[in-house]
């Protein structure tokens, strides 16, 4: 039986049979940001953890921290870092992003650029852009988001994708494009302060689907993530 192991987040995908393949990944594993942006001068810290897998495949675990800063009535900047792991392969990323929420409406637009490094697989850069929609309130906020990305290896080293020392198989990442679709909920931990117009802590949870496509292959992963956001 062929078992395919895709590591979206590490920029690598390992397979234990004839379809071994390595992808170059996006720099963000999971995020369920509010649709509205922070007020001018306000800051918030987002802490998140997620797992992404295919049926019958080992999971990819990721953890990230993000600092968001409000620069205007509808503009927010952020910087984040992430570490992810699959089997015995770890990788690390950094990303800077901008998000706009025109007229404090139900839709926001964002774009980000970043890069990553896997000691066993090399380095890459990635660019992404997307849109999110949600019903803003001080209790429970449903959010849906979709984004597209392109990821380009800078220095790509062959990765061994089998456990058989007698018949080693290697794969190397190439330029990858893809998409992420995510739905989830944001739960306010202080509705009273929120109704008073103050920044408050939130808990988030959501599901996503990540698609990766390069010149020769493609893969889809399904994930679940949780997060905690607190004002600073």
N, C-alpha and C positions, 0 to 999 in steps of 0.2 A: 504494500500500500504506500502510495506516495504521500508524504507529509510535508507541507510547505510552511516555512517559518519566516514571516515577514517582520522585520524590525523597522517600522516606520520612523520611530523617534531617533533611533541611533544612526540613521542614514545607512543602515545595513539591513539586508533581509537574508536570512539563512534558510536553506531548504535541505532536508535530509534525503532527498532522492534525486531525480533527474532534472528538476526544475529549479535548482539553486539560483538565487538572484540577490543582488545587493542594490538598494535604492539610495539616492541622496534625499534627505528628509526636510520637512519644514522645521523651523526653530521653535515652534510653540506646540506643546502637546495638548494642553487643555486650558481653556479660559472661558468663564461665563461672566463677563463684565456687565455692569448695568448699562441700559440704553442711554440714560442721561449721563452727562459728564460732571466732574467735580466742579464746585464753585471756584472762582478765582482765588488762588493762594492755598486752597485746601489740598491735603495729601492723604493717600490711603495706601495700605500695604495689603496685597493679596497673597495668600499662601495656598497652594493647590497640590493635589496628588491625583494621579490617574493611572489606569491600566488599560492596555489596548492589545487585542488579540484577534486571531482568526480561529475558526472552529478546528479543534484538535491540536492547536499550536500553543506553545508556551506564551505567557503574557509578557508584555513590555511594561515595565513600571517606570513612572516619571514623577518628579517632584520639582516645583518651581516657586520662585518668589518674585513678585512684581511691585514696583513702586510707581504709583500714579500721581500726577500733579495737575491741578486745574490751572489753565492759563487764561481763560476767558469764559464768557457765558456759555459757549458751546464748543470749547477746545480743550483737549486733555492730552498730555504727553505721558509716556510710560517707558520704563526700562525694566528688563527682567532677565533672570538667569534660570537655567534648568539643568538638571542632571537626570539621565535615564539609563536603564540597564536592561539587557536581555542576555540570558545565559551568562557567559563570562565576558561580555562586551559592555563597557560603559562609554557614555559620551556626554559632552557638556556643550551648552549653547548660551549665547547672549543675544538679546533682541531689543531694539529701540522702536517705538511705535507712536503714532499720532491717531487720535480719534476725534471725530466731529459729530455733534448732535444738533443739527439745524433747528433753531427756534424751539428747543427743548421738546421736540416732537417724539413720536414713537419709533423713529428710525435713526440709527447712527451709522457712520461710515468710518472705516479704519484702514490703516496701512502700516506695515512694519518691515524692517530690514534687519538682518542679523547674520550670525555665523555660528559654526560649531566645530568641535574637534573630538574625534574618537582615536585614542592611542593606537588601536589596532587597524583603523580604517582610513585615517587621514582627516582632512579638513574640508569645509564647504561654506558657501554663502547662500542665503535664501532671501527672497522677497515675497511678501504676501499682501493681499488686499481683500476686504470683505465688507459685509453689511450685517447688521443685527436689528431685530424688531422685538419690541416688548411692550407690555402694558405696565407703565410705571405707577406704583402705589407704595404705601408704607407698610405693607403686610407680606404678601406673597406675589412676586413678580415673575410671570412666565417670559422666557426669552428664547428666541430662535435665531440662529446665526448661520451664515454661509460664507466661505472664503475660498480663494484660489491662491496657489503658490507656485513658484518655480525655484528649484534648488540646484545649485551648480557646484560640483566638487572642485576644489582648488588643487589639493594634493590627495589623490585617491590611491590607496594601497590595496592589493588583493587581500580578501578576507577568506580564511578557510571556513567553509560552510558545512563540513561533515565532521563526525567524530571518529571516523575510521582512519587510523594512522597509516594503514596499508594502501588506502585508495583516497588520498586527500583531494578535495575539490575546492576550487577558489572562485571567487566572484569579485568584481570591482564596480564601484558605483559610477554612474554616468548621470548626465543632466536628467532631472526628474521634474515633471509637472504633476499637479494634483489638486484636490479639493477637499474641504472639510465641511460637513454639515453637522450642526450641534443644536440640541434642544435641552432645556433645563429649567430649573426654578431657583429663585433667590429669595431667601427667607430673612426678613428683618428681625433683629434681636432687640430692637427698641422702637416700636411703632410710635410711641408718644413723642420721643425726641425727633423722630423723622417728620412727624406732622408739624413740629415746631420749626422745621426748616434746617435742622442740624444734621451733620453727617453721622451715621450710625454703623455699627457692625452688622455684617450679613453672613449667612451660611449659604453656600451654593451646592447644587448637585445636578449632573446632566449626563446625557448620552451623546455619542458622536459616531460618525462614520468618516473614515479617512481613505481617500483614493490616491494611489500612486501609479504613475505611468511614465515609462521611459521608452527608448527607441525599440526595445525588444520584448518588454513584458509589462504586466500590470498586476496590482494587488489591491485588496480592500481590507481594512481593519475596522473593528468595532470596539468602542471604548466607553468607559464609565469614569467620571471624575467627581471629586468633591473639593470644596474650597472654603476658606474663611477670609473675609475682608474686614479690615478695621481701620478707622480713621486715625490719623497721626496728628 
